[in-house]
Amino acid sequence: MSASIIKNRNFTFMWFGHLISHAGDAVFMIALPWLMLDITGSKSLTALVSMSAYLPAVIFGLTAGVVVDRYNRKWIMIYSDILRALLVAVIPIALIYGFISPLLIGVITFSLSTFSTFFYPARDSLIPHITTSEELPAANSAISVSGQMSHLLGPLFAGVGISLFGLTHLFTADAISFLFSILLISLIRVPNRTMPDEKHPPKWQGIVEGLKYVNAHKGLRLLLLLTFVNNIFIMGPAIIGLPVFVREVLTANFGVLAKLEVAMAVGMIIGSFLFWKAVKKINPIYILLFGIVMDGITYTFLYFVHSPFAAIIVLLIHGIGIPLITVSRTTIIQSVVPDKFRGRIFSMNYMAVMGTTAISVGLTGFILEFIGADLLFLLIGIGAALTVIIGFNPVLRKMNVNKRLLDID
């Protein structure tokens, strides 16, 4: 993090809270498909349960944006973390007392994602108010680094933890991580201007206004479309394809999966720092497009990989491209969208990411019943890289990240 960001007390609390809770999430997302494969042995059923983590973004995404734009964003984050801690704690209890089932796991996972659908737009919308405009790119990069460090710490903890106290209490650790996040977020002092107090129209009118705003700006529409299409290709293989790749192509155990996740997280940390350096000279839209191509091409390399060491190298390189996409997209939205619409636009973006992930996960589980995971990564990687064609549209490429988009009447 830059010196000015480190001195920003409010942002530092958010950063550490995000690091701890996200590390717990990383443990959950690694352990969940592995647990389902152990319980059921079915790729398609594992995919269906994993889908439940992403459906709430489609169902509640727009409503969450309106809520975030109207209510105290700090308290939305705190309440979301409290409820997520309670939900995750049910899994180890169910495993210990023997009433675990795919249905129960699916319900818990769906509920967790529901509260995340409110948490992340609130976080992203709050950042511009606890940082200066000059600090904003560095803040976004720092949040990305926090997320990627958590993806490093989470798998490291999972790899060690499963040998020390088993799969069950990996979920216990996730529940505890939310408590630390709650404490740190509660210490943030939010400027009064972030606490909307004016009268608002009905929620559905707020949703319609958000949709009209996106419709009025073609660049935003293209950005959301690009997110939608790219995630259809990318997310399912990352969530379901990788555990199956480890089990069937590498014929390895959970420890190897954890190492691959660590390698990818290291790459993501490197990519976040590269973004922070590059964005000073390069429009984040061009960084985004480069990241999309890199993301897809590196997936194809897994077709030629049949050893854990080679897979680690490939996923480290693959990880570098991920924040070039995610941090660029966040910076673009924060830079061009006025604050009163920001929560809704972030919710639409979150809905595009999570909703298409649900579709991608379901399709991936179905496809893996017919072809190997190595061939899946080859075909999906080619398709993902080709989605950059959407970004060739001059309206998107010419968006001025130093200028707010006009309001709508």
N, C-alpha and C positions, 0 to 999 in steps of 0.2 A: 504494500500500500504506500501511496505517496505521503510525504511528511504532513501536509495539510489535512489529509483524511485521517491519519493516525491521531492528530490532535483534536479531531472532531469527536467529542465524547458520545454524542447520541449515535453517530454512525458506528463507532467502535462497539457499543453495546449491541447494536443490531448485527454487526458482523460476527461477533463471537456467538451470539445466540443462534444465528443462521448456521454457523459452522457446526455447533454441537448437535442441534436437532436434525440437520441434514445428514450428519454422519450416522445418526440413528436410522434415518430413512434409507440410507444406502445399505445398511445392514438388512433392513426389512426387504428391500427390493431384490437383494441377492438371495436371501433365505426363502422368500415366498415361492418362486417357481421350483426351487430345489425341494422344498417341503411338499409341494403338490405332486411333483414327479415321484417322490418317495411314497406318498400316500396312494396315488392312483395309477402311476405308470403310464398315464395317457397324456400325449402332447396336446391334443385338442381340448381336453378338459382343463389342463393346466392353463392353456391359452384363454379359455372362457373365464376362469377365475381371475386371471391377470387382467382381462378386459374390464372387470368390475372396478379396477383402480382408475379407469380413464373415462368411464361413462358419465360420472357426475359433471364433468366439465361441459359436456353437451347439454345436459339437462338443466344445470344451474348456472352455467357460465355467464349468460347475459344478466340474470338477476343479481349475481354476485357483483358484477360491475356497477350496477346501480346502487347496491348497498354500500360498496366501498366509496363511491362518490358522495354519499350522503352522511355516513356515520363515522365515528371515531376509528381511524384506521389502526391505531395502536391497540385498541381494545378488541377489534376484530381479530387481530393476530393472537392476542393473549387467549381469548375464549376458544379460538380454533385449536391452539396448542393444548389447552386443558382437556378438551374433548378427545383429541387425538391420543393423548397419553392414556386416558381411560380405556379407549378402544383397543389399543395395542396390547395392553395388560391382559386382556381377555384371552389372547392366544396361548401364552404359556400356562395360564390356569387351565384352559381346555386340554392342552397336551398332558399336563400333569394328572388331571382327573379323568382323562379318557373320553371326553365327549367332543373331541375335535372332528370336524367333517368338512368336505369341500364347500358345502352350503354355508356353514358358519364362517369359514375363511373368506368366502366371497362377500358375505354381508358386511363383515368387519372392514374388508378392503374397500368396498364401495363407500362405506361411511367415512373412512379415513380420507378418501379422495374428495368427498363432499366438502369437508371442512378445509382441505387444502385449496379447493376452488375459491374459497373466500380469502385464505391466508396470503397467497402469493400476489394477487392483484393489489391487496392492501399494502404489502411490503413494497412492491415496485412503485406504487403511487405515492408512498410516503417518502421514499428516498430523495426526490427532488426538493422536499421541504426541510430536510435535515442536513442538506448539503447546499453549497453554492453552485451556480451554473458552471463555474470554472472547475469545481470538484466533481461534477456529475460523471464525465467519462471515466475518471479514475475510480469513482465510487462503484459504477457498474462493473468495471473490471475487477475491483476488489471483491464484490459480491460473487462474481463468477469464480474468482480464486477460492473464496470461502466454500462455495459449492463443490468445486473440484477437489479441494483439500479434504472435504468431508467424504468425497468418493474415494479418496486415497485412504483416509483413516478408517472409514467404514469397512471396506474389504480387509484391510490389515487386521482390524479387530475381529472380523468374522472368521478369518483364517485361523487366528490364534484361539479365539473364543470357542469355536466348535470342538477343538481338541481338549480344551480345559473344562468346559461345562455343558457342551452339547448344543444342538440346534435350538432346543426349547428356550434357553435363556438368552439367546441372541435377540429374541423378541422382547424379553424383559429389559435388556439394555436399551432398546429403542424407546420403550415407554419412559424410562428414566431420563433419557436425553431431552425429552420434551419439557421436563420440569426445569432443567437448567435454562432452556430457551425462554420459558415463561418468566423466570427471575430476571434475566437480562433485558428482555423487552420491556418489562415493567419499570426499568430504570431510565428509559428513554423519555426525555422532555420534548414534547411536541409543540411547536409554535401554534398560537391560537388560530392562525389562518387556515390550518389544516383540519379544524373542527367545524364543519359546515353547520350553520345555525339558521340559514334562511329557509323559508317554506319551499317545499318541493312539490312538483306534480306527482300524480300516482306513479308507482314503480313501472308499470307497463309503458307509460308515456316516456319515462326516462330511457327505457330500452329502445323504444322507437326513435327517440332523439339520437341515441348512439348509433343506430343502424343508418339513420339519415346522414349523420356526420361521415361515416365511412363511405356511404354511397356518393357523397359529394366530393370525395377526394380519391381519384383513381389510383394514385400512388399507394395509399393505404390498402385499397382493395387488392392490388397486385401483391403487396407484401403479405397479406393474409392468405391469398391464394397460393403463393409460393410456399409459405409455411405448411399449408394444408397438404399440397401434393408431395412435397419433399418428405414430410413425416409419414405419409402412407408407405413409402419405401423403406425408411430408415428405422423406425422405432420398434416394430415387431421383431425383426431379426436381432436387435440389441437386447430385447427383454426375454424372448423365448428362444430365439435361434442360438444365442451364445451358450446357455446351459446345455442345450441339446448337442451343440458342436463339441463341447467339452466331454460329455458322456459318450457320444457315439463316434465322433471322428478322432478325437484325441484319446478316447477310452480312459479318461482321467477322473479324479474325484473333486469334491467341493473345494479343496485347497487350491487346486489349479484354477478353478473358476475365480476364486478370490484373487489370485495372482494376476489373472488377466484383467480383472476390474481395477486392480491397483495400477497396472501398466497404463490402462486407458486414462485413469485419473491423473497420473503424472503428465501424460500428454496434454490433458485439458488444462492443467496448471500452466504448462509451458505456453499453450495457445492463448490463455488469458493475458499473460505478460506480453506476448507478441502483439495482441490486439491493442493493449494500452500504449505500446510504442508506435504501432502503425497508424492508429486513429489520429495521431497528431499531424500526420501528413497525408493520409489517404481517407477519402470519403468512406464511412462505414458501410455504405451500400455495396461498394466494390469489395470490401473485405468479406461481407456476407456472401456474395456470389462466389468468390474464390473458395470460401469454406465449404459451400455446398458441393462444388466439384471435388474437392479434396476428400470430403466425407464419403462420397460415393465410390471414388476410385480405390481408396484404401480398403473398403469392404471387399472388393473383388480379389484382393491378395489372399484372403482366407481360403479361397478355392485351392490354392497351391500349397497350403500349410498343413503339415501332419505331425508337428511336434510342439509341445508346450512352449519351448524357447522361441521358436519362430513366431508362434501366435502372440507371444508377449511383445515382440518387436513390432509386429503389424499393428496391434491395438494401441501401442504407445504412439505410433505415428498417426493412427486414426483419431486418437483423442485430441491431438493438436488442432484439428479442424473444427471440433465441436463448438468451442467458445467463439471461434471466428463467426459462427452462425448465430449463436444465442445472444452473445453480448452485443454484437452489431445490431441485431433486431431490437433489443431492449433500448439501446441508445437512440436508434432512429425514432422509435415511438415516443420516448421521453422528450426528445428534442423538438419534434414537429407538432405534437398534440397538446392543446391547451389543457390546463389542470382540470377544468370542470368536466372534460371528456376522458381524461387519462385512465381513470379506473375502468370505465366501460371498454375502452380500446384494449387495455391490458387483459381484461376478461375475455374479449373476443379472441385475442392472440392465444391466451391460455386455453380457451375452448378449441381453437384450431389445433393446437399442439396435442392436448389430451384427447380430444374427440377422435382425431385421426390416428392417434396411438391405439385407441381401442379397436378401431377397424383394422389397423395394421397387425396388432397382436392376434386377433381372431383369424385373419387370413394366413398369418405365418404358421399358427398351430395347425390349421387345416392343410396347408401346403406341405408341411413337414411329415405328414402321414404318407406322402407319396414320393418325395425326393429327399436326398440327403442335405444336411445343413451346409456342407461345403458348396454344393451347387446353388443352394438358396442364396448364399452371400455373393456369389458371382453374378447371378441374374439381377438381384436387388441392387447391387452396387452400381451396375451399368445404368439401370433405370433412375436411381437417385441422382447420379451425376448429370443425367440428361435433363433433370427438372430445372437446371440453371437457365434453360431456354426462356422460361417465363421472365427471368431477370433481364433479358435483352431488351425488354420494352423500354423505350426512351423515357416514358413518364416516370417509371420507377428509378431509373438510373440518374435522372435529373432532379430528384427530390433534394431540396436544400435543407440539410440538417441544422443549419444555422438560422433558420427562419421558421416560425410557427406557421402551420397551415391556417387558413382563414376560418373564422367561425361560420356557422350556418344560421340562417334566419329562423 
